[in-house]
């Protein structure tokens, strides 16, 4: 057992030096160039798409907003979505007619969890056909 003790520091040094090896060298210790050269081509750039403007709801007293649009069926069963331009609002509460232009008044509730997964939730307080 005493003979093995002098070998331990040498073995530790070999392991430490092996961890410092150049990872770009090819296997076999032949040195040489790395196995793959870094890419010199610039990433393709695309022209940015124009950001569509969102219709701004009309704010009223009490935090209510009024939005004009058309109510459509949502992607999930039982969900109704008010489309106004490129913006959509998830209708909560009041029975709103579908497929006709309406003016909806209500309170936006973006923190409400729903299973509908589309549009900003809106608690409707008043509906009028346009």
N, C-alpha and C positions, 0 to 999 in steps of 0.2 A: 504494500500500500504506500510505503514511503517513496517508491520510485515514481508513482503516478503524480505526486504533488508538484514536482517541477514542471510537468507537462501542462498543468492547468493554466498557468499564466500565458503560455504560448498559444494554447487553444483559444483562450479568450481574446487574444490579440488578433488571431486569424478571423474570428467571427466578427469583430468590430471592423476590421479592414474590409471584409466581404460586404458589409453593409454600406461602405463608402464607394463601391464600384460604380463606374459610369454606366447608367442604364441604356445609353444610346449605342454602346458597343455591341457588335454582333456576338451571338453565342460562339463558343469555341476559342475565345481569347484572341482572335485574329485582329482585333482593333478595326480600323477602317471607318467607313462612313456610316452614319445612322441608317437604319433600315427604311425610313421614310423621310422625305424632305418636307419642311414646313411649307404650307400653301402660301403663295405670293399673290394670288388673285384676290381682288377686293370683293366683298360681298355685293351681290346685286342690289341696287337701290330701286325703289319704285316710287312713283309720284304719290304723295299722300292724297288719300281720298278726301273730298270736302266733307266737313262735318255738317250734317243737316241741322238746321235750327229747329228747336223744339217750341211748340206753341206754349206760351206762358199763360197759365190759368189766371183768371181774374180773381184777385183776392178780395174777400169781404170781411165784415166784422165777425169776430168769433173764430177766426182761423179757417173759415169756409172758403172754398174756391168754386168758381163756375167754369165749366168746360163744355165746349160744343164738340159733338162728334157723332159717331154711329156705334151702337153696341153690337158686338158679334159674339158668337160662341167661342169660348176659350179652347185650348188644346186638351184640357182635362174635362171630363164630364161634369156638368153642372156649373161650370165657370163662365162668367160673362165679362167681356173686356170692352171697354169704351176706347175706340180708336179716334185720336185727334191728331191729324198729320201723321208723323212717324212715331208719335208717343202713344203708349197704351196705359190704361188705368183699369185695375181689377175692381169690378163693381161689388160692393158689400152692402147688404141691407135691401133697401127699397127695390120693388119690382120695376125694372126698366124695360121698355119695349125694345125688341131687337130688330136690326135691319133698317131703321128709319133715323133720320137726323134728329138729335135731341140736344137739349141744354140741361146739363146735370150740375146740381149744386151739392157739395158735400165737403168732408174733411179728409185730406190725404193722411194716410196712416202707414208710412213706409216700414215701420217696425213690426207690423202684424204678420204672423206666420200663417201661410195658407198652403193648400195642396195644389193650387192652380199654377204656380210657378211662372206667372207672366204678368207684367204690368205692375204699376205702383198701386197698392191697395187704397181704395177710396170709400169711406163710409158715406153713402148717399143719403141726403136729407130731403131733396126736392128734384123732381124730374118734370121737364116740359118738352113737348114735341115742338120742332121748329118748322 
